[in-house]
Protein backbone atom coordinates (compact mmCIF):
# COMPACT_ATOMS: atom_id res chain seq x y z
CA UNK A 1 0.00 0.00 0.00
CA UNK A 2 1.44 3.35 -0.93
CA UNK A 3 0.86 6.61 0.92
CA UNK A 4 2.63 9.98 0.65
CA UNK A 5 3.61 12.04 3.69
CA UNK A 6 2.12 15.49 4.25
CA UNK A 7 4.09 18.58 5.35
CA UNK A 8 3.88 17.52 9.04
CA UNK A 9 5.39 14.10 8.34
CA UNK A 10 2.12 12.20 8.71
CA UNK A 11 0.91 9.69 6.15
CA UNK A 12 -2.03 10.75 3.98
CA UNK A 13 -3.68 7.50 2.88
CA UNK A 14 -6.17 7.70 0.06
CA UNK A 15 -9.48 5.92 0.94
CA UNK A 16 -9.47 4.18 -2.46
CA UNK A 17 -6.07 2.70 -1.59
CA UNK A 18 -7.48 1.38 1.71
CA UNK A 19 -10.44 -0.26 -0.09
CA UNK A 20 -8.08 -1.82 -2.59
CA UNK A 21 -5.86 -3.28 0.14
CA UNK A 22 -8.59 -4.16 2.63
CA UNK A 23 -11.97 -4.95 1.17
CA UNK A 24 -14.53 -3.66 3.64
CA UNK A 25 -18.21 -4.46 3.79
CA UNK A 26 -20.50 -2.96 6.40
CA UNK A 27 -22.13 -5.67 8.52
CA UNK A 28 -25.87 -6.11 8.21
CA UNK A 29 -27.24 -4.89 11.54
CA UNK A 30 -30.86 -5.82 11.02
CA UNK A 31 -32.50 -7.47 14.04
CA UNK A 32 -34.20 -10.08 11.86
CA UNK A 33 -30.94 -11.42 10.51
CA UNK A 34 -29.31 -12.13 13.90
CA UNK A 35 -31.93 -12.83 16.57
CA UNK A 36 -30.92 -12.80 20.21
CA UNK A 37 -29.93 -16.34 21.29
CA UNK A 38 -32.24 -17.92 23.85
CA UNK A 39 -30.70 -20.04 26.59
CA UNK A 40 -31.57 -23.70 26.51
CA UNK A 41 -32.35 -25.83 29.54
CA UNK A 42 -28.88 -27.40 29.28
CA UNK A 43 -27.27 -23.95 29.51
CA UNK A 44 -29.50 -23.08 32.48
CA UNK A 45 -28.47 -26.32 34.19
CA UNK A 46 -24.81 -25.60 33.45
CA UNK A 47 -25.19 -22.09 34.90
CA UNK A 48 -26.78 -23.52 38.05
CA UNK A 49 -23.92 -26.00 38.45
CA UNK A 50 -21.40 -23.22 37.94
CA UNK A 51 -23.14 -21.05 40.55
CA UNK A 52 -23.15 -23.93 43.03
CA UNK A 53 -19.47 -24.57 42.39
CA UNK A 54 -18.63 -20.92 42.93
CA UNK A 55 -20.65 -20.81 46.16
CA UNK A 56 -18.81 -23.88 47.45
CA UNK A 57 -15.49 -22.31 46.54
CA UNK A 58 -16.43 -19.15 48.45
CA UNK A 59 -17.31 -21.27 51.50
CA UNK A 60 -13.97 -23.09 51.31
CA UNK A 61 -12.06 -19.84 50.97
CA UNK A 62 -13.86 -18.41 54.00
CA UNK A 63 -12.92 -21.51 56.01
CA UNK A 64 -9.30 -21.16 54.92
CA UNK A 65 -9.31 -17.47 55.86
CA UNK A 66 -10.69 -18.28 59.32
CA UNK A 67 -7.98 -20.89 59.86
CA UNK A 68 -5.28 -18.50 58.66
CA UNK A 69 -6.50 -15.78 61.05
CA UNK A 70 -6.54 -18.24 63.96
CA UNK A 71 -3.04 -19.38 63.02
CA UNK A 72 -1.81 -15.78 62.88
CA UNK A 73 -3.33 -15.08 66.32
CA UNK A 74 -1.57 -18.15 67.73
CA UNK A 75 1.83 -17.11 66.39
CA UNK A 76 1.32 -13.50 67.52
CA UNK A 77 0.59 -14.65 71.08
CA UNK A 78 3.63 -16.95 71.00
CA UNK A 79 5.87 -14.10 69.83
CA UNK A 80 4.55 -11.84 72.60
CA UNK A 81 5.33 -14.51 75.21
CA UNK A 82 8.85 -14.96 73.82
CA UNK A 83 9.39 -11.20 73.87
CA UNK A 84 8.29 -11.08 77.52
CA UNK A 85 10.89 -13.75 78.36
CA UNK A 86 13.64 -11.68 76.77
CA UNK A 87 12.91 -8.55 78.78
CA UNK A 88 15.00 -7.92 81.88
CA UNK A 89 12.53 -7.82 84.77
CA UNK A 90 15.07 -7.53 87.57
CA UNK A 91 14.60 -4.50 89.79
CA UNK A 92 17.09 -1.75 89.13
CA UNK A 93 19.42 -1.19 92.04
CA UNK A 94 20.42 2.38 92.61
CA UNK A 95 24.14 2.87 92.15
CA UNK A 96 26.16 5.26 94.18
CA UNK A 97 28.01 8.18 92.65
CA UNK A 98 31.31 6.41 93.15
CA UNK A 99 30.06 3.22 91.38
CA UNK A 100 28.83 5.29 88.47
CA UNK A 101 32.15 7.11 88.16
CA UNK A 102 34.17 3.89 88.32
CA UNK A 103 31.77 2.08 85.98
CA UNK A 104 30.85 -0.73 88.32
C-alpha positions as YAML, in Angstrom:
chain: A
units: angstrom
residues:
- id: 1
  name: UNK
  ca: [0.00, 0.00, 0.00]
- id: 2
  name: UNK
  ca: [1.44, 3.35, -0.93]
- id: 3
  name: UNK
  ca: [0.86, 6.61, 0.92]
- id: 4
  name: UNK
  ca: [2.63, 9.98, 0.65]
- id: 5
  name: UNK
  ca: [3.61, 12.04, 3.69]
- id: 6
  name: UNK
  ca: [2.12, 15.49, 4.25]
- id: 7
  name: UNK
  ca: [4.09, 18.58, 5.35]
- id: 8
  name: UNK
  ca: [3.88, 17.52, 9.04]
- id: 9
  name: UNK
  ca: [5.39, 14.10, 8.34]
- id: 10
  name: UNK
  ca: [2.12, 12.20, 8.71]
- id: 11
  name: UNK
  ca: [0.91, 9.69, 6.15]
- id: 12
  name: UNK
  ca: [-2.03, 10.75, 3.98]
- id: 13
  name: UNK
  ca: [-3.68, 7.50, 2.88]
- id: 14
  name: UNK
  ca: [-6.17, 7.70, 0.06]
- id: 15
  name: UNK
  ca: [-9.48, 5.92, 0.94]
- id: 16
  name: UNK
  ca: [-9.47, 4.18, -2.46]
- id: 17
  name: UNK
  ca: [-6.07, 2.70, -1.59]
- id: 18
  name: UNK
  ca: [-7.48, 1.38, 1.71]
- id: 19
  name: UNK
  ca: [-10.44, -0.26, -0.09]
- id: 20
  name: UNK
  ca: [-8.08, -1.82, -2.59]
- id: 21
  name: UNK
  ca: [-5.86, -3.28, 0.14]
- id: 22
  name: UNK
  ca: [-8.59, -4.16, 2.63]
- id: 23
  name: UNK
  ca: [-11.97, -4.95, 1.17]
- id: 24
  name: UNK
  ca: [-14.53, -3.66, 3.64]
- id: 25
  name: UNK
  ca: [-18.21, -4.46, 3.79]
- id: 26
  name: UNK
  ca: [-20.50, -2.96, 6.40]
- id: 27
  name: UNK
  ca: [-22.13, -5.67, 8.52]
- id: 28
  name: UNK
  ca: [-25.87, -6.11, 8.21]
- id: 29
  name: UNK
  ca: [-27.24, -4.89, 11.54]
- id: 30
  name: UNK
  ca: [-30.86, -5.82, 11.02]
- id: 31
  name: UNK
  ca: [-32.50, -7.47, 14.04]
- id: 32
  name: UNK
  ca: [-34.20, -10.08, 11.86]
- id: 33
  name: UNK
  ca: [-30.94, -11.42, 10.51]
- id: 34
  name: UNK
  ca: [-29.31, -12.13, 13.90]
- id: 35
  name: UNK
  ca: [-31.93, -12.83, 16.57]
- id: 36
  name: UNK
  ca: [-30.92, -12.80, 20.21]
- id: 37
  name: UNK
  ca: [-29.93, -16.34, 21.29]
- id: 38
  name: UNK
  ca: [-32.24, -17.92, 23.85]
- id: 39
  name: UNK
  ca: [-30.70, -20.04, 26.59]
- id: 40
  name: UNK
  ca: [-31.57, -23.70, 26.51]
- id: 41
  name: UNK
  ca: [-32.35, -25.83, 29.54]
- id: 42
  name: UNK
  ca: [-28.88, -27.40, 29.28]
- id: 43
  name: UNK
  ca: [-27.27, -23.95, 29.51]
- id: 44
  name: UNK
  ca: [-29.50, -23.08, 32.48]
- id: 45
  name: UNK
  ca: [-28.47, -26.32, 34.19]
- id: 46
  name: UNK
  ca: [-24.81, -25.60, 33.45]
- id: 47
  name: UNK
  ca: [-25.19, -22.09, 34.90]
- id: 48
  name: UNK
  ca: [-26.78, -23.52, 38.05]
- id: 49
  name: UNK
  ca: [-23.92, -26.00, 38.45]
- id: 50
  name: UNK
  ca: [-21.40, -23.22, 37.94]
- id: 51
  name: UNK
  ca: [-23.14, -21.05, 40.55]
- id: 52
  name: UNK
  ca: [-23.15, -23.93, 43.03]
- id: 53
  name: UNK
  ca: [-19.47, -24.57, 42.39]
- id: 54
  name: UNK
  ca: [-18.63, -20.92, 42.93]
- id: 55
  name: UNK
  ca: [-20.65, -20.81, 46.16]
- id: 56
  name: UNK
  ca: [-18.81, -23.88, 47.45]
- id: 57
  name: UNK
  ca: [-15.49, -22.31, 46.54]
- id: 58
  name: UNK
  ca: [-16.43, -19.15, 48.45]
- id: 59
  name: UNK
  ca: [-17.31, -21.27, 51.50]
- id: 60
  name: UNK
  ca: [-13.97, -23.09, 51.31]
- id: 61
  name: UNK
  ca: [-12.06, -19.84, 50.97]
- id: 62
  name: UNK
  ca: [-13.86, -18.41, 54.00]
- id: 63
  name: UNK
  ca: [-12.92, -21.51, 56.01]
- id: 64
  name: UNK
  ca: [-9.30, -21.16, 54.92]
- id: 65
  name: UNK
  ca: [-9.31, -17.47, 55.86]
- id: 66
  name: UNK
  ca: [-10.69, -18.28, 59.32]
- id: 67
  name: UNK
  ca: [-7.98, -20.89, 59.86]
- id: 68
  name: UNK
  ca: [-5.28, -18.50, 58.66]
- id: 69
  name: UNK
  ca: [-6.50, -15.78, 61.05]
- id: 70
  name: UNK
  ca: [-6.54, -18.24, 63.96]
- id: 71
  name: UNK
  ca: [-3.04, -19.38, 63.02]
- id: 72
  name: UNK
  ca: [-1.81, -15.78, 62.88]
- id: 73
  name: UNK
  ca: [-3.33, -15.08, 66.32]
- id: 74
  name: UNK
  ca: [-1.57, -18.15, 67.73]
- id: 75
  name: UNK
  ca: [1.83, -17.11, 66.39]
- id: 76
  name: UNK
  ca: [1.32, -13.50, 67.52]
- id: 77
  name: UNK
  ca: [0.59, -14.65, 71.08]
- id: 78
  name: UNK
  ca: [3.63, -16.95, 71.00]
- id: 79
  name: UNK
  ca: [5.87, -14.10, 69.83]
- id: 80
  name: UNK
  ca: [4.55, -11.84, 72.60]
- id: 81
  name: UNK
  ca: [5.33, -14.51, 75.21]
- id: 82
  name: UNK
  ca: [8.85, -14.96, 73.82]
- id: 83
  name: UNK
  ca: [9.39, -11.20, 73.87]
- id: 84
  name: UNK
  ca: [8.29, -11.08, 77.52]
- id: 85
  name: UNK
  ca: [10.89, -13.75, 78.36]
- id: 86
  name: UNK
  ca: [13.64, -11.68, 76.77]
- id: 87
  name: UNK
  ca: [12.91, -8.55, 78.78]
- id: 88
  name: UNK
  ca: [15.00, -7.92, 81.88]
- id: 89
  name: UNK
  ca: [12.53, -7.82, 84.77]
- id: 90
  name: UNK
  ca: [15.07, -7.53, 87.57]
- id: 91
  name: UNK
  ca: [14.60, -4.50, 89.79]
- id: 92
  name: UNK
  ca: [17.09, -1.75, 89.13]
- id: 93
  name: UNK
  ca: [19.42, -1.19, 92.04]
- id: 94
  name: UNK
  ca: [20.42, 2.38, 92.61]
- id: 95
  name: UNK
  ca: [24.14, 2.87, 92.15]
- id: 96
  name: UNK
  ca: [26.16, 5.26, 94.18]
- id: 97
  name: UNK
  ca: [28.01, 8.18, 92.65]
- id: 98
  name: UNK
  ca: [31.31, 6.41, 93.15]
- id: 99
  name: UNK
  ca: [30.06, 3.22, 91.38]
- id: 100
  name: UNK
  ca: [28.83, 5.29, 88.47]
- id: 101
  name: UNK
  ca: [32.15, 7.11, 88.16]
- id: 102
  name: UNK
  ca: [34.17, 3.89, 88.32]
- id: 103
  name: UNK
  ca: [31.77, 2.08, 85.98]
- id: 104
  name: UNK
  ca: [30.85, -0.73, 88.32]
...
